[in-house]
């Protein structure tokens, strides 16, 4: 199931798009609707949707402001607007598609299909990356796709990961930093099954490499190498629960 958030200042547009999705794309579940950038940012942080259907022109901040405020993004953007002049800017903002209102159901389905194909492609690659995990004779390792090729890293050697847009930075016990050409979300499900936790939209840490947790609204963690990693306010409760189970 793919989850989606609809962001549009017009109630009729929000409800109309939700109806189209319900009728023509049952594999997509609308988990929220927002009428402003502020409301959308709050819901993105709370709901972690796979897709954000995003109107461009809204009172106050516009759709491009939302993209800026949620970087690095863990979701795909499909712009929905009545104005063609934003198409180039949308492409530059790495939107997966651009739909003109009134939205055509077939074009909507094609846009969602692009998200599905991208998601499935990433999952297949991760299955290959983690091929050694199932081999109990070998220590689990991750094959990271970089600009130069594949680098194999033992999970035990990863301190934490930091997401930055379409890239993920791996910080290792050796002091090395490796850049992977995939976003943080694509590593989350695999790593979090092997002793890692996503503390923030930008960070995944290895719990065993924590040195200290300092409380706050969300707080922050001191890792074994002395580096500080943030814990977001919305992830604090589940993070504390994970610590209690260590």
C-alpha positions in Angstrom: 0.0 0.0 0.0 1.2 3.5 -0.9 0.3 6.3 1.4 -0.5 9.8 0.2 -1.0 13.4 1.5 -3.0 15.9 -0.5 -2.0 19.5 -0.1 -4.3 22.2 -1.6 -5.8 25.3 -0.2 -9.2 24.6 -2.0 -11.4 22.0 -0.3 -13.1 21.1 -3.5 -9.7 20.2 -5.1 -8.6 18.2 -2.1 -11.8 16.2 -2.0 -12.0 15.8 -5.7 -8.5 14.3 -5.9 -9.2 12.0 -3.0 -12.3 10.7 -4.8 -10.3 10.1 -8.0 -7.7 8.2 -6.0 -10.4 6.1 -4.3 -12.1 5.2 -7.5 -9.2 4.6 -9.9 -6.1 3.9 -7.7 -7.1 1.6 -4.8 -3.5 0.8 -4.0 -3.0 4.3 -2.8 -4.4 5.3 0.6 -4.9 9.0 1.3 -3.8 9.4 4.9 -4.2 13.1 5.2 -5.2 16.4 3.6 -3.7 19.9 4.3 -4.8 23.3 3.2 -1.5 25.1 3.8 2.3 24.6 3.9 2.3 24.8 7.7 -0.3 22.1 8.1 1.3 20.0 5.4 4.7 20.0 7.1 3.1 18.9 10.4 1.3 16.1 8.7 4.4 15.0 6.7 6.3 14.7 10.0 3.5 12.8 11.6 2.4 10.5 8.8 5.5 10.0 6.7 3.6 9.6 3.4 5.1 8.0 0.3 3.5 10.6 -2.0 2.6 14.3 -1.6 0.1 15.6 -4.1 1.1 19.3 -4.0 -0.7 22.4 -5.3 1.7 25.2 -6.3 -0.2 28.4 -5.6 -1.5 28.7 -2.1 -2.0 31.8 0.2 1.2 32.6 2.0 3.9 30.0 1.3 3.6 28.0 -1.9 4.3 24.4 -2.9 8.0 25.1 -3.6 8.3 26.5 -0.1 7.0 23.2 1.3 9.7 21.3 -0.6 12.4 23.6 0.8 11.1 23.2 4.4 11.0 19.4 4.2 14.5 18.8 2.8 15.8 16.2 2.7 12.5 14.7 1.5 11.5 11.1 2.2 8.5 11.3 -0.2 7.8 11.7 -3.9 6.1 14.9 -5.1 3.4 15.0 -7.7 2.4 18.6 -8.4 -1.2 19.4 -9.1 -2.0 22.8 -10.5 -4.0 24.8 -13.0 -0.9 26.6 -14.2 1.5 25.3 -16.9 4.2 27.9 -16.2 5.5 26.0 -13.2 6.4 22.8 -15.1 10.1 23.6 -15.5 10.5 24.7 -11.9 8.7 21.5 -10.8 11.1 19.4 -12.8 14.1 21.2 -11.2 12.5 20.5 -7.8 12.7 16.8 -8.6 9.0 16.3 -8.7 8.1 12.8 -10.1 5.3 14.3 -12.2 3.2 17.4 -12.9 -0.6 17.2 -13.3 -2.8 19.9 -14.7 -6.2 20.6 -13.2 -8.8 19.3 -13.9 -6.9 16.1 -13.3 -7.2 13.3 -15.8 -7.6 9.9 -14.1 -5.3 8.2 -16.6 -2.6 10.8 -16.1 -3.0 10.4 -12.4 -2.6 6.6 -12.6 0.5 7.0 -14.7 2.0 9.4 -12.2 1.4 7.0 -9.4 2.8 4.1 -11.5 6.1 6.0 -11.7 6.3 6.1 -7.9 5.5 2.4 -7.7 8.2 1.5 -10.2 10.8 3.6 -8.4 9.8 2.0 -5.1 10.0 -1.5 -6.5 13.3 -0.9 -8.2 14.8 0.3 -4.9 13.4 -2.7 -3.0 14.9 -5.1 -5.6 18.3 -3.5 -5.3 18.2 -3.6 -1.5 17.4 -7.3 -1.7 20.7 -7.7 -3.6 22.5 -5.3 -1.2 21.5 -7.4 1.8 22.1 -10.8 0.2 24.6 -11.7 2.9 22.3 -11.1 5.8 20.6 -14.5 5.3 23.9 -16.3 5.4 24.4 -16.9 9.2 28.0 -18.0 8.6 28.9 -14.4 7.6 28.6 -11.2 9.4 25.7 -9.1 8.0 27.0 -6.5 5.5 25.5 -3.9 3.2 26.5 -3.3 -0.4 26.3 0.5 -1.0 26.0 1.9 -4.5 28.4 4.8 -4.9 29.6 6.9 -7.9 32.6 4.5 -8.2 30.6 1.2 -7.8 29.6 -1.1 -4.9 31.3 -0.9 -1.5 30.6 -3.7 1.0 30.3 -2.6 4.6 29.7 -4.7 7.7 26.7 -3.4 9.6 28.6 -3.5 12.8 31.0 -0.9 11.4 28.3 1.7 10.7 28.0 4.3 13.5 25.1 6.3 11.8 23.7 7.5 8.5 22.7 11.0 7.5 20.3 11.7 4.7 20.8 14.7 2.4 18.2 14.8 -0.4 18.8 11.9 -2.8 22.0 10.9 -1.0 22.9 9.1 2.2 26.2 9.6 4.1 27.5 6.5 6.1 29.8 7.3 9.0 32.0 4.4 10.0 33.9 3.4 13.1 37.1 3.8 11.0 36.4 7.5 10.6 35.5 7.0 6.9 32.5 8.7 5.3 30.9 6.9 2.4 28.3 8.6 0.1 25.5 6.4 -1.3 23.4 7.5 -4.3 20.1 6.6 -2.6 18.0 8.5 -0.1 17.8 7.6 3.6 14.4 6.0 3.5 15.6 3.3 1.1 17.9 2.0 3.8 15.6 2.5 6.8 13.6 -0.8 6.7 16.7 -3.0 6.3 18.9 -1.3 8.9 16.2 -1.0 11.5 15.8 -4.7 11.5 19.4 -5.0 12.5 19.8 -2.8 15.6 19.5 0.6 14.0 16.9 3.3 14.7 15.7 6.3 12.8 16.0 9.2 15.3 15.2 12.0 12.9 14.1 12.5 9.3 17.8 13.0 8.5 19.4 10.3 10.8 19.6 6.6 11.4 21.9 5.4 14.2 23.2 2.1 15.4 21.8 1.8 18.9 24.8 -0.2 20.2 27.1 2.7 19.3 25.3 5.2 21.5 27.4 6.7 24.3 24.8 9.1 25.8 21.3 10.4 25.3 20.6 14.0 26.4 16.9 14.8 26.9 15.1 17.8 25.4 12.1 18.4 23.2 13.5 15.6 21.2 16.9 15.6 22.6 20.1 14.4 21.0 22.5 11.4 21.1 26.2 11.4 21.6 27.7 8.5 19.5 30.8 6.5 20.4 32.9 8.7 18.1 31.8 11.9 20.0 29.5 13.1 17.2 26.1 14.5 18.1 22.9 13.2 16.4 19.5 14.8 16.8 16.3 13.0 18.0 13.1 14.6 16.6 10.3 15.4 19.0 7.8 13.1 17.2 10.2 10.1 17.3 11.2 10.6 21.0 8.6 8.3 22.5 9.4 5.4 20.2 13.1 6.0 20.6 12.9 5.9 24.4 10.9 2.7 24.1 13.6 1.2 21.8 16.2 2.1 24.5 14.2 0.3 27.1 14.4 -2.9 25.1 18.2 -2.8 24.7 
